[in-house]
Amino acid sequence: MTASRRSVIAAGLALPSLALGQGTARVRFTMDWAFQAPQTFGLIARERGFFREAGLDVTIDRGQGSGGVPVSLAGGTHDMGYGDLSPTLRFVAENPSRDVVAIAMLHDLSPLCVITREGGPIRNPRDLEGKRLAAPEFDAARQLFPAFASAAGFDASKVTFVSVTPALREPLFVRREVDGITASVQTSTMALVGLGMQMPEQKLFMYNDVGLDLYGGALLTTRGYMQRNPDVVKRMVAALMRGFVAQIADPAAAMETLRRAEPLTDTGLELQRHNVMMSRMVLSDHVRRNGLSSVVPARLEKSIDVVKTAFNLTSTLTAAQIYTPEFLPPAEQLRLPTSAT
């Protein structure tokens, strides 16, 4: 260790990648939310030694929402993370100097949706006019609701939003105090199941189904971090995608990994959450044909335009600025397991 490096460590300053041994690096990784089915891929990579085999010592922290992930990365609290792409697009468009980049796409489809009651008066999105929806103000589906309304052909100004905390959103709906909620599908559907409202009782209007064609969850870092640590980023992406493919191949075993990390986990509920994630966010025809993280630049450009229009942003953000495939493992390692196709 050089004298200058010793002095940096002695001063208590964070190093972007601290070597632990020959080829070994320490990485601080943040999830977008609590450890549930969508976050299990990282726990699998840790438990099964994928990080260790890649020469990585990884700390995985839970998050407080996808909107906080790019903030954490740009602020240097974490080196890499996982979160929904739409809030990241907004963050980068509003903060062009804070260069957060997507380096792998886990979910080909966005989780954003509106949930109402099956068999109720809301039969199509246009029936939302005159109704009341509950959501936190920072909820991504609420923030992009005007874009959803425009694509579905109704007037968003005729829908009343009730601002609530995340913990109150689903209970308010179950008690029939509102007509529906905006949400991420993998989160709120299972919260409703936990409150006794089973999946057949829930009517889902996915934002992608009306033509918004947004991407979903992605692995993220900053351009500065990946330029300083390209080999570390490549090894991290390979280990995390290996964990994701393992989860897809054997969901039941994956939920046991989750339970070992979080002993209070309801594995049955989380297996349902995994299945929702797969059917609504991962298993698109495009992924079946081309594998995971096969991003189409023209489609990503459209996603950027949706976010910019929704928030009246004027930045000239491009697909090449927000996503790079250069750290992905070989294509054969990104193919869906036979059991999932």
N, C-alpha and C positions, 0 to 999 in steps of 0.2 A: 504493500500500500504506500502510495506516495505521501509526502508530507502535506501537500495541499489537500489531498483527499481525506487524510486524518483530521485536518483542521476543520473541514466542512462537517464531518461527522461529529466532531467534538463540539461544534457550535450548535448542534441539534437541528441542522437544516435537512429537509427531505431531499433524497436523491431520487431521480426518476427510475433508476433500476440499480439496486445494490447487489452486487455479485456475492453469492454465498460460497461458491466454489467453482471449479472448472466448469464453465457452461451453465451455471445455475443462476437464476435471477429471481428477485422478489418482486411480486406484482400485487398492487392493491386494486381489487375488482369490486364494483358495486352492482347489485341487482337493482331492479326498478321498484320492487315491492317486497313483501314478506316472502318467506320460503314456502312456496306452494308448487303445484305441478309445473307451471310454466318456467319456474326458476330451478327445477330439479336437475337440469342438464349440467349445471356447474357443480352441484353436490356430487353427481356421478363422477365427473372428471376428477374431483378431489378424492372420493372414497376408493375408486378403482385404480388410483395411481397414475392417471393420464397426465396430470401436471408433473408428478415426480419423474415419470419416464421422459417427459419433455424438458427436464432440467429447470423446473419452475417451482418456486415456493409462493403459493397464491393465498392471499387473504380475501375471503368473500364476505361482503357486508350486505345486509338487506337495505332496501331503499325506501323512499317515502313517496314514490310516484315517478312516472317516466319523465315528467317535466324537470325533476331535480337531477337527473343523470347528467345531461350536458353541462349543467351548472357546476356539478361536482368535478367533472373532468376538466372543464375550463379553469376552475379555481385551484386545481392541483391536489384536491383531497384524495382522488383516486386516479389510477393510470388508465384503466379500461372499465367498460361497463356494458350493461344490457338494458335497452329501453325501447319504447315505441318510437318509430321514426318521425311521426308527424310533429310532436313537440320539439324534437331535435331540429327539424327543418325550420320551425319558427324561431328557435333560439339562435341558430346560425344566421338566419336572415336579419334578425334584429341586432345581432352582435357579430358582424363580419370579421372582426379582429380575433374573435374567440373561435378558432378553427377546429370544431368538432367534426369528426369524419366517421361514417359507417364503414366497417371493414368486413362485415358478413351479414347476410339477411337470413334470419331464422324463419320469419313468418312472411310468406308471399302475399298474404291478405291482411288487411287491417282488422283489429278487433272492435273498432268503433261501431256502435249500434244504438238503436232505440228499442226498449223492451216495454211491451204493453201486455194486455191479457188476451190469451187465445179465446175466441168466441165472444169477445166484447165488441163495442161499437167501432173500434179502430181496426178497420179491415185492410187499409192500405195507408201509405204515408200521408196522403192528402187529408185523411180523416183526423190528423193531428191538429189541424186548424181549430182554434177555440178550446183546446185541451190544456191541461196543466202537467208539466214534467218536472221532476225533481233531479237535481244534480249539484255537486259542488261547483263553484264558479270556475275553478281551475280544471275541471274535468275536460279531457281532450275532446270527447264526443260532444259535449256542450259547446265548446269553443268552435268546433267545426260544424255545428248544427246548421248555420246559414248556408253553408256549401251543400250539405245534405238536402236541405229544403229546396234549394235552387235546382239541384240535379233531379229531385223527385217531382218537381213541378208544383210546389205549394208555397204559401207566404209564411216565412219564419216569424214575421212580426205578429202573426195571429196566434202564436203559441206562447203561453205564459210559463216562465221558469220559476221554480221555487228553489232558492239557494239553501242547501243543507250541507252538513258535514258528511264525509263518506260513510260514517257509521249509521247515519239516519236515512240515507237514500232508500235502501231496500225496505226497511220497516215502514216507512211512510207509504210506499207503494202497496205493500201487503195489506196495510190498514185501509186502503182505498182513499187515502187523503189526497192522492194525485192520480192522474190517469196513466202515467208511465214514467220511465227514467231514461236518461242517456247514460251510456256506460261502455266499459270494455267487456266484451262478451264473456271472456273466460273468468272474469272476476264476479260480475253481478249475477249471472245465471246461477252460479253455485251458492252465492250468498242468499239468493231467493230460495233455492232448494233447502238450504239450512234453516230457513224460516218456514218451511212447509209448503212452498209453492213449487211444485215439481215442473220439470222441463216441458211436458205436454201442455201445461197451463200457461206457458210463457210464449208470447208472439214476438219474434225477433225481426227487426228491420235493420239489416246490415248496410253500412254506408257503401261498401263495395258493390252491393247488389243494385244500386241505382246509378252506377256508372262512375263513381268517384275514383275507383281503381287505385286505392292507396296501399302502400306497403305497411307491414306491421313491425314486429320486434326485430331489433338489429343489435349486433355487437358494435360498440363505439369506442373511440379513443380520440386523442387530439393529433393534429398533423405534426405538431412538435414532438410528441412522444413517439410516434411511429417513425419519424425521421431519425431520432436519436437511438431508437431501440428496434430496428426492423426485424432482427432475428427473434427477439423476445415476442413481438407482436405476432409473428408468423407461427411460433410455437404455441402461443396462447390460443390463437384462432383454431389451430389444428386440434388441440386438446379439448376445447369447448365444443367444436363441431362433432368430435368423436363422442363426447358425452351426450350431445343432442341426438345423434343417430342411435346410440345405445338406448336412450329413453324411448325412442320411436319403436325400436325392435322389440323391447320387452317392457311395456308400461307397468305391469304389476311389480316387477323387480325394481323398477325405478321408484315407485311409490314406497317401497320398503326402504330404499335409500333415503327418501325424504323423511320417513318416520324415524329412522335412526338419528337423523340430524335434528328433527323437530318431534319429540316424543308424543306430543298432544295431537299430532296429525290424524285426521279421519281419512284413512287410506281409501275407503270406498268413495267418499266425496271427491277426493283429489284425483282418483282414477276417472271419475266423471268429468272433472275439470280438464284433465289431459285429453279426453276424447273430444270435448268441445273445442279445445285448442287445435287439435288435429283436423277436425272436420271443417271448422270455420276459418282457420288461419294458415294452416300448413299444406293440406292436401289439395292444392289447386291442380288443374290439368297441366299447367305450365311446369310445376314442380315434378309431377309424375313423369313428364317427358324429359325434362332437362336437369333434374336434381335440385338440391337446396342451393340457395344464394345465387341463382341464375338471374341476375338483375338485368332488366331491359332498360337501357338509358332513356329511350323515348318515353317509356312509362314513368320512370322516375322524374323526368322533366314535368310531366303532367301533374304528378303528386306535388312537386314544388309549386307549380302554378296554382293549384287548389289552395295550398296553405297561404301563399302570398295574397291571393284574392280574399280569402276569409279574414285576414288580419290587416288588409290594406297596406301591405309591405311593398317597398319600392326597390329593394336590393336586387342585384343581377346574379342571383345564386344559380349555379348550373349543376347538373347531375355529376359531372366530373369533380366538382368541389366537395360534394357531400358523400360520395361513395367511391371506393376503390376495391377492385377484386384481387389486387396483387398479393395479398397475404393469405388467400384461400389455399387449402390443401388440394391435391389432385382431384379431378372431377369424379373419379371412381369412388373416392371417399365421401362424396357428397350425394351419392345416389340413395334413394329411399330403400330401406330394407324390404325384402320380398314380402314380409308379413304386412307391410303398410300399403302396398300398392294394389 
